[in-house]
């Protein structure tokens, strides 16, 4: 079946589903495969639960009754359908990628643009080769602006996602030491992320660029771009207070965000500039920014007993970890404690990057540090204010016997460390 015909079925359906636990009546079920699952096995279950059509790529699960559609590759078909659907959507799409701050930036941009437009944005962090097509297929004729987050851990991925989403505008949050295992080096990260710039430049589309970031300015040269920053840019935004929840000013309007950490200033600025570019007033931008409350362990400020916690344990890499520590160094509080967990996907750089963090904490003593995980446990450390634990269970015993009180606390780690469990002992 050709994609145009499949798209006709899609328009008749209630939408796309890839999980039989979340089947909606009259949906199209795509039987995706992974290393540990085969969606074809659930084709009949999807039909039993009310699916309109089921897309399979194994003949054993194909029926000749019209309920199933046999294709060569279900994932490729999903991506082709999303691209076809996008070509039929008469709306601008903003795509964003970067090493840190993608999801926060996307949520802020959506909060601002939704003050005036009917928007559809990536849900959570569904930003990969499956998530991007699903985001596009959530858009319809009522959608006025689409916001698509793109994640990548190897070269060529952003190029492929750009070809599916065909964005009109793009933004790269930053280049950092993330996914070094897949990209190979920081140069590889830069090369991979700038695939978005290359796509936009080739198609004569616009790039939003943080003018405070010289790397971004350099990589976006000779492109159609809109700049924002603290000065000498199309949209000037001033940081009034970065020591607590960020306070900024734009067009004589003060905007009090719910975000903690000066490293979030770029994320805030991008949302403000993109909103202004789409003719949203400073007053409406203020409402959008101030309505956004971070969640899911991203830059959250949490009061727990007598302690104040900066919870930033959704993810971590050397760049974001160092930014969090530099910010925490300036934070107010007489008693400061840092709970830091391993950073994942660093490949051969894991040992040196974890040691770099320990060296920084050794040279900069601004609180007690508790390091958790096998990588941090292996680092060299002679400082009395830095303690190392190979597992969370070992840290748990310390938390039980000596829980912190009246402290300002930073919790930062890669998602797999699940350091939010510390909250149970505060």
N, C-alpha and C positions, 0 to 999 in steps of 0.2 A: 504494500500500500504506500502511495506517495504521501509526502508530508502535508500537502494541501488538503488531501482527503482526510487525513488524520486530524488536521486542524478543524475541519468541519465538525467532526465528532466532538472534539474538545469544546467547541463553542456551544454544543448541545448539552454538555455535561455540567456538573456542579463544581468541577475543578480536578486537579491532579492529586493523587495519593500514592505514597510509596510504602506505607505501613498498614497492614491489615488491622492493627489495634486502633487505628484512627480513621477507619473507613467512613466516608460520608455517602449517603445514598445518592446514586446517580453520578458518582465520580468516575474518573478514569484511573485505574490502578496500573502503575508501571512496575513490573516484576524485576526490580534491580538485583544485581548480584554483588557480593563482596567476598572477602577472604573467608569469612565464617558464616555466610548465609546465601541462600538462593531463593529469590522472590518467586521464581516459577512454582516452587512447592506450595505457595499460598494462593495460587490463581483461583482455585475453586472456592476457597474460603472468602476471597474478595467478592466473588460473584454471589455467594450465599448471603453476604452481608449487604448486598445492594449495589455493588459496582455496576456502572453502565457498560463499560468496556474494560478488558484486561489485556495489557500489552505484554506478550511473552516472547522469548527467543529460543525456546526448546520445544520441538515438535510434539513431544510426549504430553505437553500441557495445553496444546492447541485444540480447540473444538471447531468443527465446521458449521456451527450453528450461528455464527456471527457475534457471539459474545466475546470471543478472544480474537486478538489480532497478532499474527506471527510476524516478527521482524528479525533482522539479522543480529542486532545488538540493541537491547532495551535502553541502556544508558545513552548511546549515540543517538537513538531515536528521540529520547527525552530532550537532549541538547538541541537537536535539529528542530524539534517542535517549538522549543522556546525561542530559538533564533527566528523562525518563521513568524511566530506570534509577535515578537518584538518589531519585526519589519511592518507588521500590520497595525501597530500602535502608533497613533499620531500624538506623541508626547515626548518631552525631553527626558533623558535619563542621565543622572549623575552617578558616576562610578567612583569609588574610592578604595585605595589600598594603602599599605604602609606597614612598617614593622611594629609600631605601637600606636594605640589609640584609635584603631579603625572603628571598633564598635561604639565607643563613646562618641566619636565624631559623627558617626552615622545617626545615632540617637539624637544628638543635639541638632544636626541639620534637619532631621525629620520633625523635631519639636518646633523648630522655627518655621519651616516651610508649610507645615500643616496649619499654621495660623491663617493662611490665606488660600491654600490649595488642597485638593484631595490627593493625598500622597499614598504611595505604597513603598515600603522600605523592607530591606532584608530583615527577617525575623531572627532575633538572637544573633548568633554568629554563623548562620547557614550560608557561608560565603565561598564554598568550594565548587567543584565541577558538577555537583548535584544541587547544592543550595542556590547557586545563581540561576539555573534554569527554573527552579521552583519559584523563586522570587519573581521572575519575569512572567511566569504563567499565573501569578496572583494578580497581575495588572489587567485592567479591562478598559472599556471605552469611557468609563467614568473617572479613571485615574488621570490626574493632570500632570503630576511629576513622579518619576520613579527614582528611587535611591538604592543603588546596588553596591553592597560591600563585597570586595574581592580579596580572598586570602590565597596565599601560595607558599609552598615550601620547596619549590624547585623551579629552575628556569623553564620558560615556555608556558607556564600555567596562566599568568596574567594575560599573555598574548591570546591564549585560547579563550579565556573568559571574556576578554574584550570583544573578540569576534562574535561571541554569542550575544552579549548584551548590547553591542554597538552603541556605546555611550556618546552623548553630545557634550558632556562636561566631565572632567576628571580632577581628582585631588589625591595626592600622596601625602600621608601624614608625616612621614619621616623615613629615614634609612637607619636601621639599627641592627645590632648583632642578634638577629632572630633566625631560627631555622638554619643555622650554619651547617648542620649535618647535611641538609639537602642542597643549599646554595653553595657550600664549599668555603665561602669567605665573605667578608663584608662587601667586597667588590662584586661578588656574585649576587648578593642581596640587592645592591644598587642596580645592577643589570636587570635582574628579574622584575623589580618594582617599576623601573622606567619603561617597561614594555607597555604600560598604560599611556605614558607620555608619547611614545612612538606611534601608537595606534591613533591617538587624538591628533597628533601633528599630521600624520599621513592623510587623515580624513578632514583636515582643516577645522577641527573642533577646538573648544576652549579648555584651558587648564587653569584651575585655581591654585595659586602658589603662595606659600608662606614666605614673605619677603625677608623675614628674620632668619631664614634658613638658607645659607649661601649655597649649599649643595643643591637645594631645590631650584634656586634661581639659575644655577649653572646648567642643570640638566634640562631645564625648560626653555633655554635660550632659543630664539628664532621660532618660537611657537606663539600661537594666539593665547595670551594669558591674562588673567585678572589677579592682581596681587593684593595681599592684605598683610598688616603687621603694625608695629608700633610707630613707624614713620616711613616716609618716602614710598608710599604704596597707594593703590587705588582706594583702599578702605583702611583708614587708620583706627586702631583700637588701642586703648591705654589700659595698662594693668595698674589698678589703684591699690590692691592689697592681695598678695599671694601667700601670706603667712598662714591663713586659715582657709575658709571657703572663699573662692576667688571672687573678687570684686573688680569689674572692668567698666570702662566708659566708652561709649560710641555715640557720635553725633549729639553731644551734650546730654546724654542719657546714661545714668548709672545702672548697671545690671549686676545684681547679686546672685551668683550661681550657687548651686548646692554641691559643686565639685571641690574636692580638696586636692592641693598639690599644684605648685606653679607650673609643673610639666603639662597640666591640662589647659594652660593658656592658649596654646596653638589650636587645640580642639575647639575651644570656645570661639576663638577668633575666626576660624574657618566657617563655623555655623553662622556667625554674625555677618561675615562678608558675603556668603552665599545667599543669605536671606536678603541683604541689601541689594545684591545684584538682581534678584527677582522682585525688586520693588516692594519689599515688605518694610514697613516703617520701623523706626527705632523703637517705638512704643510696642509694636507687635512682636518685634524681636525680643524685647525685654520679657514680655509675657511668656514667649516660647522657651527661652533659656531658663527663666525662673521656675517654670512648671516641671522641668526635667529633674528627677531625682535619681541618682545612680543606684544600681541594684546589682545583684549577682556577684558580689565581692569585688566590684570595680570602683575604686576611689570612694568608698563609702566611709562616712564618719559615724561611728557607732558608740553610744554610751553604754557601758556594761559594768554595772556595779559602781565602784568608785573610779573606774578607768575610762579613758577616752581612747578609742581604737580607730586607727586609720586602716581599714580593711582593703587591701589591694592584692588579694590572693587568687584572682581569676587566672592570671598568667604572669610569666616573668621571663626575661632574657637579660643578658648583661647590660644592655642599654637602658631598659626600663628599670632594672634593679638599681643601677647607679643613679638614675634620675630620682627615684623614690628616696634613696638614702641622702642625696644632696638636699632634697626638699625637707626631709625629716630633720636633718642637721639644723635647719633654720627654724623649725617648728617650736612653738612655745611649750613649756612644760619643765618642771624641775626634775622629775624622774622620768627618764625615757628608756623604753625597752624595745628591742627589735627581735622579732621572730622571723627568720629568713629560711626558706626552704630551697631545695635544689632547683636549678634551671635545666630544663630538658631540651633535647634536640640540638645539642651543641657539637655532637660528633667529636672529632679529635681535639677540638678547642675546649672541651668541657673542663679538663684539669686546670688549664691556665686561666680560664675565665672565672672559675670559682675562687682560685687563688687570688686573682686581682681584687675581687670583692673583699676577701679577708685582709689583704694588704691595706686596702683603703680604710677598713674599719680599725685596723691596728694603728694606722697613722692618724686617724681621726676618732678620738674617743669622745663620743657625745651621748653614751648610754650603754646599758648592758645588752649584749647580743647573744641570742640563742640560735645556733645554726642546726638545721635538721636535714638529714638525707645523706646518702652514701657519698655523693660528690663533695659536699661540704665537710663531711667527716674525715675525708682523706687529705684535706688541706693542712699546710703547716701553720701552726698558730702558737704563739708564746704569750698571748695577752690574757691577763686575768679577767678582763671584762667580756671576753668572748668564750662561750662554752659550746661544745660540739656534741651532737647526738646523731647516731647513725640511723635511728628509726623514730617515728612519732611515738611509739610505745615508751621509749626511753624518756622522751621529753614529757610525756604524760605524767610519769611518776614525779618529776620535778614540779610540774604545775600543781599536782595534788598536794604535795608537801609544802610548797612555797609559792602560793598564788600571788600575782602582783596586786598591789593596792595603790590607789591614788597615782597611777602612772599614765603617761601618754605612750601609746603602743602602736608600732607599725608591724603589720603582718603582710609579708610579700613572698610569693613562691609561684612556681608553675602549677597549673591546675591539678596535675596528677598527685601533688603532695597533699591536697585537701587540708591546708592549714587553717581553714575556717573552723575546724574542730577545736581549736584553741579557745574559742569563745565559750565553750561549755565549762571552762575552768576559771573564767574571770568573774 
